[in-house]
């Protein structure tokens, strides 16, 4: 029966009868077969009966839609086209009959493909009974499910044979596919507007008949249900609070109300409390027996009948509790699917609480950041709510920062950590844009993978969070950023809070910025002209446009570009020595600019004084070749290339000087595009403004500069001398070094492999230096030597990463200012002017609703609001926000509705609603 390999020909390719066609549809009316000549399950008579019933009675289409029948469920392609046409006619409100069907099929060019008039008329004859159309539709649907199961299992087998990296993830995905087929919920990539609108109309009809304020799942808290219209399928609801506020009590109250009132099926995953403790809480709340007495069994005779009745009521409810620890989203998904398969429905899932969950294995690799895990968990729960079509309530613990302010009521910003508005977001198109200018957009940004490689990823919506205290972190490279204290930057240990960094800590930034995938291209003459005008040009409002230089080469480039590119008139005026000035005219006027004037206005830099000059944003969209060209001509103005004189201390010099801090940062960013990490030095002199010097230091960086940027005009001779001088220098970088903590791993591996330090020195071909060698930060080349000798992939990955390790030189706390949020779901990171930063507020962003619990009596013992809790709906994606007041019954650890004694009654006049009295 089996071949030598145990599986006949050793291939599973033929197991899939549809050759992985999307949706498992047969090609046209052909009858594909599986091995052995077997035909996929189908029932042509049932398909024809469904179509005939629709033609005979148009109301039949609504009945088959209720069964869940779709066009793709029909085996024959002709039947698919006829059903799609019937749907289209129904959507337009037109009758579905032989005439309208024929007309529409002809318009779509499908009339002959389906078999023409003969096929359509035969459908009338083949319909046994219009009244049985539901039965026929189910047959068609069931056969389609069987075909999909054949396809799905073949795909699973094929994937298993191809090799699986993460077995747990593979099993979860295989289970998801099988369950989705079994539940007739195989996900489609797209739904047509026809299908969507038909479903919308059915929902509207049902709602109009119900005439109810609550259309979702009622929680039993009247004001909350009225505000939210109930919890909806696919929603992720975050319920957050400080400890002792009653998070667990609130969701237990909701679950109890739902399960006892409407027989809802509720799945509770309790990672904090045991199922026995939750059981006691349910009993206390339902019987109104003091929870403390109940726990220790101090009960009166009158309590036992209440307990018996409550136990009977709860035992009949559909509340299921799982108190396993260390659950992942995958675990919850799997257990909920099984519960769904046995109970046939699932109305709500509760997770208590989110921070106690565990991330997937992949999220624990790399930096091992807990924040990365939490971000993955919240996104996974949102995905699960949509997949299972149920609301998920996830409890979340707020940190103690809430209690540090006078008003201790939680706010939405408590779930976010943000950056200031001037933070430059590195976009995939090459631009660096202040985050405040990106509010309301979802840009594609430069990001980092878990392996330390740069990539691009799309961010979620960017928005303003409000005012919060911020820290300013300054780095040795001259870069800096400002963010809230708990925002995360990437340190040696992985993601680390800003307020936890110390002076001397290493902090990661990009070694280069990627070239745009589709860069803009300018005429080279314009690129050169821009460099010269920014460096030595004057283009102020109300003054003639001038360019001053002592270089004939520079003068000629400017003259030729202004004349050839913009049709300007250029006149030369002699100055001292070789210095001269070019007057560029023919630029129109303030009312109708032209020539170079108009171009600089379009670039957004016209009128800038020396201390205000910037590289225009549009220039960052250029390709790397033209970026290098721009820098070459800019360096010909205020740049320096020098060779250290014999006997002189220090290094060779490559730097650019400007009195504009912004221009210095722009030049540094342009160099980063070319893989050159520059440093900005601030020099305070007797001048009005300090001078900012952009340094290119280190032999390797200077060689790269000469090779990619080069030199022009007055810098060419200096560049030639520097190239010769650098040839005689052996690179020993102290710039692009790695954190010295990596030597800890080197020592561990040496010990494991029984390699002494003297032996290692011999293997590397260096002199033995004892332990002092490990006191300094290694270069990439040094660490790679160790990595190759020790054959360690982790160290090799560090050496080949796209990260440059900067150093913290100061951290300063500043006053509150407006801050902004950015979240990148795919990679959970982004670059702030090259500095690697983490997502801001993944939990809040993934959620559809965010609620906070606040009880003033926790902080203020003399409050007038004793026994009162505030349920703050701070975010509601589908509606309004507000604060709901509830009763807090401490002795039962229970929340209940409040009712006023009369209109305008003060808060002290609230009482527990009669509907919340004990069951006995």
N, C-alpha and C positions, 0 to 999 in steps of 0.2 A: 504493500500500500504506500509506504514512504520510500523516497530515494535514499541515497547514501547519507545525505545531509539531514534526513529525518523529515523533510518537508517537500518531497517530490523534487521540483526544479529549484527549490531554495528561494523562491521569490514570492512576495505578497502583492506584487504589482497588480495582478489580475483579480485580486479580491474585490477591488473597488469597481463596480460595474459602470460608474459614471465618470471615471478618470478624473476625479476631484473637481468636476464641474461645480461651480457655486450653486448651493441650494440642492444639489443632487438631482438636477433635472435631466431627463433624457434628451439627446439631441434630436429635435423634431419628433416625428412619429416613429422613429426607428425603435426597435426593441432590443436594447443592449442586454447581453447575457453575462452571467457570472460563470466561473469555471464549471465545466460539465454541461454547458448549454442551458443553464437555469435562467429563467426570466425574472426580473425584479418584480416584487409584489405590486399588483394593480388590479383594478376592476373597471374595465371600460364601460360596462353596462351601467354601473352606478354613476360614473362620470356623465354619461349621456342623459341619465334620468335627472340629475341635478340641473343640467343646462336646459333640458326640456321643461322642467317644472318652472324655471325662471321665465321662460318664454310664454308659458301658459298662464302663469300668475305672478306678476311682478313682486308681490309681497314675499315671495319665496326667497328672494335674495337676502332679505333681512334675517330670515330664519337660518340660512346657511352661514351667514356672517356670525350669528350668535354661537354657532358650533365652532367657529374659528377657522372656517375654510378660507384658503387663499388661492390665488391663481397658480402658484408654484406647486400646489398639492395635486394638480391634475397631471397624469402621466403623459398623456398625448399633448403635443405642442398645439395642435389645432384647438383642443378643448381649453387650453390656457388662454389663447387669444380670444376665444368667444367669451369666456368668463370675464376677462379684463374689459372687453367692450361693454358687457352688461353692467359692470361696476361704473364705468365712465358715463353711460347713459343715465344710470340711477343718480349719480352725483349731480348731473345737470337738471334733474327733475323731469327727464323725458321718459316716455314709455319704452319698455324693452319688448319689441316684437320683431317679426320677420322683416318688416320694411326698414325700421330704424337700425336694426342690427346689420342688415345688408349694406345700407348706406354708410355706416361708420366703418365697417370692415373694408369697403371699397376705398374710402378716404384714407385709410391707413395702409392700403396696399396689401391687405391680408386676405381678401375675399377668396381668391383662388387657392391660397395656401391652406385654408381651412377646409376646402372641398366644395366651395360654392353653394348654390341654392340647394343642391341635393342633400348635402350634409345638414344644413339648417332645418329643412323641412322634415328630414328623417328623425330629428330630435323630438318632434311632436309625437311621432308614432312609437318611439322607444320609451316614453315616460309611462310607467305603470300607475303611479298615483302621486298627485301633487301633495297630498296630505302626508306622504311618507318622505318628503324631501329632507327632513332632518336626519332620518335614518340613512338615506343615500349619501348625504354629506359626511356623516361620520365614517361610513365605509371608505369614501375617498380619502378622508383625513387619516384614517388608521393605516391605509396602505402606504400613504406618503410617509408616515412616521416610520414604518418598517423599512422603507427604502433609505431613509436618512440614517436609521440605526446601522444598516449594512455599510453605508458610506463612512459613518463615524467610527465604527469599530475597525474598519480597514485602515483609516487614517491613523488611529491610535496604534495599531500594530506596525504600520509603516514607520511612524515616528520612533517607536521603541527600537526597531531594527536599525534606524539611523544613528542611534546613540542618544542618551539623555544625560545632561550635566547635573540637573537637580531632580532627583527621583521624587521627592515629596511634591515639588511643584508640578512635575509631570503627572503624578497620580491625581492631584487636585484638578488639573486641567482636564484629564481624561474623565474624571467623575463628573465635572461640570458639563462636559459635552454629552455624556450619556444621560444625565438627569435632564438636560435641556431638551433632548429628544423625547425622553419619556414623558415629560410634562407638556410636550407639544409647544415648546417655547424656544425653538432654535432661533438664535439671534440673527437678524438680518442687518446688513451694513446700512441700508437705507429703507425708508418707507416713503411711498409716493404721497403727494398731497391728497390724492383721491382717497387712499386708505385712511390717512390721518383725519381728514374732514368728515368722512363717514363715521369714524369712531367718535369724533367730537359731537356730531349731531345726535348720536345715540345717548351720549353722556348728558347732553343738554336736555333731551327729552325726559330722561330719568330724573334729573334734578328738578325740572319744572313740575313734575308730578309729585315729588316728595315735599317741595316747598319748605325745606328745613334750612336753618342757619348753619348747622354742622353737617358737612358733606363727607368729611373724613372720619377717622376713628376718634370717637369722643373719649376724653380722659376722665370725665366725671367732674371736672372743675369748670363750672359754668362760664365764668368770665373769660377764662383762658380758651375754652372751646369756641366761644363766640368770636373772640379776637382772631383765632387761627383757622376757624372753620373745621377744626379737627386735624389730626395728624394724617398726612397723605402718604400713599405708597411711593417709595423711592426717596423719601426725605431722610436726611441725617440731622438729628437734633442733638446739639451739645447742651448738656445741663451741667453748669459749672458753679463752684462755690468753694469757699474756704472750709476747712474741717469744722464739724459740729453745727453746720448750718442746716443739715437735713437732706442732703442729696439722695441718699438711699431711701429715706422715709418718703420722699416725694414720689420717686418712681414706683415704690411699693404701693403707695396710695393709688396711683394711676392704674397700675396693673390690677389691683384688687377691684377698683371700680369697673374697669373694662371686662374682666373675667366674670365677675358676679352679675353684672348688668346685661351684657350682651353676648355671653359665651364666646368671647374672643380668645384666640389661641395666642398666648404670650410666652416667649422664650426668654429666660433671664440667665445671663452669664455673670455669676457673682465671683469675682476674683479676690474680693476682700472679705466678705462674710461667708460663713458656712451655710449650707442649706438648712440646717437645724435652727440656726439663729434667725434666718429669714422666716422660717415657719412660725417661730414664736412671735415675730413681729406681725405677721399676718393675723395670727390669732388675737393678739392684743388689740390690733386696730379694728377687727371685726366684732369683738365682744365688748370692747371698751373696758377691759380689765387692765389695771396698771401693769405696765410691762415689767417692772421690777418684781412685783409680786408673782407674776406669771413665771418668770425665769427661775425663781427659787421655790416654786410650788406652794406658795403661801396662799391658798385659795379657800374661800368661804363656800358653804353648801350651795348658796345661790349662784355661784360661778359655774358649777358643773353643767347645768342645763345649757347655759350660754355657750360653753366650750363645745358641748356635743353638737349643738345646732351649727356653730361656726365651722367645726371640723367637717360636718356633713356637707355644708355649703361649699367649703373650699375644696373638698375632695371631688366634688362634681365639676369644679372649674377646670379650665384648660390652661393652667399655669405650670410651666415646666422650668425647673431650676437645674443649672449645671454649675457646680462650685469648684470646678477644676482650676488649678493655677497655671500660670505661664501659657495662656492660650494665645494662639495667633489668629489672624483673620482667616487663614486657611482652615484652622480647626473649627471656628465658628461657622464658616460656610458649610463645611462638611456635615456638622451636626444639625444645622438648620435644614439642610436638604433632606436628611433622614427623617427629621421630625415632620417636615412637609409631606414626605411620602407616606407617613403613617396617619397623620391627622388630616391630610387632604387640604389643609389651609394653614396659613401662618399670618397673624394680624400685626404683631409687633415683636421687635427684638430689643432687649435692654442689655447694655454692657456696663458693669460696675467694677472698676472704672478704667478709663482708657489708658492711663499711665501705667497700669499694672499689666497690660498686655505685652506680648513679646512680638518683635518683628520677625520677618522671614530670615532664613539663613543668609540670603544675599544682602539684606540690609545690615547684617551684623559683620559683614566682611569689610575690608578696607579700613576706614577710620574708626569703625565701631561706634559711631556717634548715636547716642540715645535720641537726640533730636531728629536725626534722619529716620530712626525707627518709628518715632511717634508720627512723623509726617507720613510715612508709608502706611501706618496703621489707620490714620484718619482717612486717607485717600482710599484705602481698601474697604473700610466700612461704608463709605459713600458708594463705592462700586457695588458692594454687596446689597445695599438697600435698593438699588436700581435693578440688579439682577433678580432678586427674589420678590421685588415689587412690594416691599413692606417698609414702614417707618422704622428707623433704628434710633433709639435714645442711647447716647454714649455719655456717661458721666465723666467729668474732668475736674481735677483738683487745681485750684488757683494757688499760686505761690504767695508767700507772705508779703510780697511787695504791696498788695492791696491794702494792708493794714498800716502802711507807713504814711498814708495821707490822711488829712482830717476827715474827709468824707470817704468812708470805707465801703460805700456801695460799689460793687464791681461794675466795670465798664468794658465795652467791647475791646478797647485798646489793651486791656489786661491780657488778652490772648495773643497779642502781636508784639513783635520786636522789630524796630524800624530804623530807617536811616534818614538823614536830613535832606532837604530838597535840593541842595547843590551837589549831591552825590552823582557822579557821572556814570551812567549805565553804559557798558560797552555793548553795542548792538552788532548783530551779525553782518550788517551792511557796512561796517567799519566806523560808524559814527559813535561819538561819546556824547550822550544827551543827559542833561540834568533830569533826575527822576521826577521833579515837579512838573516838567513839561511833557511827561509821558502818562500823566493821570488820565484814566479812562481808556487806555489802549492796552493791547496785549502783544507787545513787540517780541521779536525773536532776538535772543540775547546770546552773548558768548558765555559759556558755562564750562564746567569740569566734570568729567566722568569719575566714577569711583576708583578708576585705575590711575588717576592723575593726568588724564589727557584732555586737552581742550576740545570742545565741541560746541554746537549751537543748539538751542532749545527754545521753545515758545513759552513765554510767561503767561500767567493768568492776569486778570485785570489789575492794573496798578491804581492805587487810590491813596488819598490823604487820611491819616489816622487821627490826627489831632496833635496837641502839644504834649511833649514828654521831656524829661531831663535827658541830656545826651552827654556822651563821653567823646572827646577828641583823641584819636590815636595817631601819633606822628611816628614815621618810620625813618630808618637810616638813609633810605633812597631819596628822602625829601618829600615823599608822598604822605598823604594823611587821609583819614576819613572820620566821619562823625556818626555815631549811632547810639541807640539806647543800650543800657548796660547789659541786658540779657541777649542782645543780638549776637549772632555767632560769626566768628571769623575762623580761618583754618590755621591752626598751630601744629606743632610737631606731634602732639598727642591726638590730633584730630580736631573736630569742631569744638570751639571753646568760647565761652561768654566773653564779651568785650571787657567787662569789669573784672575778669579774672586774669587778664594778661598783665604781665609785669615788665618793667624796663629790662631789656636784654633778651626777652623771649623772641623766638623766631616766628614769623608770620608769613604765610604763603601769598604770592602773587604770581601772575603769569610770566613766563620767560619770553613770551612773544604774544602778539595778537594776530589771529588768523586773517588772511586776506579775504575780502568779500568774494562770495561765489560768483557774483555778477558785477564786477567793478565798473565804475564810470570811467570814461576815457576822454581826456581833454587834448587839444593840440599841445604838443610839447612846449611850443613858444609861450603859451599862456601859463603853463605850470612854472616855467622859468621866470616869467615876468612877475608872477605872484610872489615867489620867493624873494626877489629883489625889492619889490615895493614894500613888503612887510618889514624887511630888514633896514633898508636905507631910503625908503620912499616917504613922502608926506602927502596925504590925501585928506586934508581937513576941509570941513564945510566952509565956504566963503573964501577959500584961498586957492591959488593956482596949484595944480598937481606937479610935484617936483621929485626928482631923484638925484641924490648926491653920491659921488663915488670918485675914487682916484684910480680906478681900474678901467683900462680901455676895453677889455673883454666884457666886463659887466655892463659898461655903457652901451656897447654895441648890441648886446642881447636885449636890453630894455628898449633901445630905439627901434630895432627891427620888429620886435613883438608888438609894440604900440602902433607902429605904422601898418604892418602887414595884417595883424589880427583885428585891429579896431579902427583903422583909417585915421589915426590921430596925426597931428603935426608935432614934431619933436624938435626943439631948438636947444642948442648947447651954449652955456655961459661959463667962461673960464673963471677959476678960483685960484688959490695959492698953490704953487707947485703943480702936481698932477691932478689936484682936486678940481672937479668941475661939476656943474649942475645941469640936468636935463629938465627942460620945461615941457610938459606934455599938455598940449591944447587940443581943441576940437572935441571936447567932452560935453557939449551942450551946456545947459544951465540948470538951476535948481528946479525949474518947472518942467523941463524936458531934458533930462540927462541923456547923454550918449557916450559912445566910446568906452574908454577905461572906467570913467566915472560910473556909467550905468552898470558895468560888469561888477565893480566893487560893491555897488549898492545891492545888486542881486545876491552877492555872496554874503552880505550883511556886515561888512567890515568898513565901509566908507565912513569917514569922519572920526576914526579912532586915533587918539593921541598915542604917543610912544608908550606910556604906561598902561594903555588900554588895548594894545594890539593883540590879536589872536589869529590863529590859523582858522579860516572859515570852516564851518561844519561840513560843507559839501566836499572839501578837499579830502576828508577822511574816507570818502567813498571811492577814491582812486585806487588803482591796483598798486602793488608793491613797487613796480618799476617806476611809476610816476611819483610815488611817495619818495623814493630815493632821489629822483630828479629834483623834486621840490626842496629836499634837505640840502642837496648839493649846492643849489643856487642861494638858498638861505644862508648856508655856511660861508659863502663867498662874501657876505655882507658883514655880519657880526660874529662869525665863527672864528675859531682859532685852531690851527694844527701846528704843534711845535715839538721840537726834539730837545730833550734834556741835554744841556751842555756838559762837557766832560768835567767830572769832579763835582757836578751839581747834584744835590740830594733831591729825591722825589722821582716822579714818573714822567714819562712823556705826556704831553698835553693835547687833548682833543676836547674842546668845549665850545658852547654857544652862550653868549651873554645878552641879557635883555633887562630893561627896567620894568618889564611886564611879567608879573608872576604867572598870569594866564598863558602867555606865549611860551614861557619856559616849560609849563606843564604840557602844552600842546606839542612842543618839540620832543619832549620826553616820550609822549605817547606815539608820535610818528616813528621814533627810533624803535620803540617796542614792536611796532608792526614788522620791523626788519630783524627782530630777534636780538636787539641791543637793549639791555637794561641800563638806563642812564641814572645818574644821581643829580639831584638839584641842590646846589649850595647857595645859601643866602649870604651876601656880603654887604654889610652896612658900612657906608663911607660918609664923606662929607656932603655927598649929593642929596638932593631933595628926596629921591626914592632909593631904596636899596637895589642892588644889582643881583640878579638871579642867574647863576651859572649852571648850565646843563653839561655835566661831565660824562665823558665816555672813558671809563677806566678799565685797566687790565689788558694784557697783550691780546687775548682772544677777541675781546670786544672791539679793540682798536683795529685789529686786522679785518674783522668783519665790516667795520665802518669803511675802511679803505676799499674793500672789495665790492661792497654794495652801494654805498653813497658816493665814494670817490671825492674828487675835488675839482673846482673850477676857478679859472682866473687867478687871482692873487694867492690862492691856497694850493695850486698845483705843485709848485716847487717844494713847499713845505711837506706836502703829502708824499712826494718821492723820497725825501730825506727820512721821513718817519717810517716808510715801508722798509728802507734799508736797515734802519736802526732796529726795528722789531724782528728782523730776520736773525739777529744775533742774540735775542733774548729767549730764554727757556721759560715757557709759561708756568707760573706758580701762583695761580689765582687766589686772591683773598676776597674776591667779589662774589662770584657765583659759587658759594660754598653751601654745604648741606649741614643741617643741625648735627652737632657733635654727638648727640645721643645715639645716632646710628652706629657709632663705634661700640655701644653696649651689645648690639646684636653681633657685631664682628667678634668681640671677645667671647660671647657665649658659643658661637659656632666654632671658634678656634678650640675652645675647651672641649666641646663635644667631639671634635675630630682629632683631638690630641696634638694640636699644632702649637708649638711654643712661639713666643714673639721673635726669638732669634731665627727660628726656622721660617717663619713668615717673611721676615726681612730678606732672607736668602731667596725665597720663592719670588719675591717682588723685585729682586735685584737691587736692593737698597742697603745702606749701612744700618746696623743695629742701633736703635736709639732708645731702647728701654720703653717704659710706659709713657714717657713724655710725648710721644707721637700722638697718643690718643687724647691729649688735652686740647687739641685744636680742631676746628671744624674742617672736615675733609672736603676736597674738591670732588667733582663728579668722577674725574679720571681716577683719583686715588681710591674712592670707594668702589668703583667698578673693578679695579684690580683685585681688591679683596673679594668682591662678589663672585668673580670668575674663578678665583682660586678655591673659594669655599663652595662654589656651585650653588649659590643661593638666589632663587628667583625673586624673592621679596626685595633684596638689596639691588638687584639688577633693575627692577621696576622703579625703584626710587631714583636711580641714576639716570634713567631714561624718561623720567616724568617731565611734564611741561611746566613744572612749578619752579619759581625762583624764591629763595628763602630770605626775605627781608628781615630787619631787626627792629623791635619796638624801642624808641628812644624816649618817649614820654606818653603819659596818659593823663588827661585832665578832664574833670567833671565840669560841665557847663550848665547854664540855666536851661529851662524848658524852651523848646521851640517846635514848630510844626515838623512832623516827621511823616514818612511815607512808606508804604508797604509794597513789596514785590515778592511774588511766589512763582517759582519755576518747578512745576510738578515733575517733569521728566528726570531732571538731574539734581534738583533741590539746591542749586547753587548758581551764582552769577558773579560777574566781575564789576566791581565799583572802581572805575579808572584803573583797571588791572589788578586790583586787590580782590582776593577770593573771599566772598561773603555767602552766607547761607540764606535760605528762604526766610521770610519774615513771619508770616502767620498762617501756616498750612492748616491748622485745626479749624480756625475761624473761616478760612476761605473754602474749605471742603464742605462746610456745613450749610444746610438750608435754613436752619433756625438755631439761634444761640440764646439760651435762657440762663439767668443767674438767680440764685437764691440769696436773700439777705434778711437776717433777723437782727434788728437793732439791739435787742436785749443781750445778745452775745457780747457786745462791746460796751453797752451802756446799761448798767443794772437799774438805773433810775428812770428808764424810758417809760413813756406813757403807752408805748406800743408793745407791751408784754403780751405774749400769746398771738402776736401778729407777724406774719411773714410776707415778704415781697417777692413775687415771682416776676423778675424783670425780663421781658422779651426784648432783647437788645438788637437782635437781627431776625428778620423774617423775610426771606426772599420772595415769598408769595403773597405778602400782605403788610399790614401795619405793625408797628411796635408799640408797646405800652407796658405799664407796670400793674400787675394783678395782685390784689391783697387776698391772702388766705389765712385761715385760722391755723395756729400751731398748737396741737394738743400734746404737750410734752410728756404727760404721764403715759400716753399710748404711742409716743413717737409717730404721730400721725398728722397729716395735713387734711383740712376740710374746707368746704366753701364757707364764705361769709355772707351774711344778709344784713341789710340796714333795717333799723327799726322804722325809719321813715325818711322822706326826701330831705337831703341836706344834713343828715345825722352825722355828728363828728365820728372820728375813728373809734373813740372809746365806746360809741354806741353800737359797734358791730357785735353780732352774736353768731354762734355757729348755726348754719342753716339747718332747719328741721330735717331736711333730707339726708343729713349726715349723722343722725342720731344712731345709737347702737341698735343691733338687730333685734334685741329683746326688750 
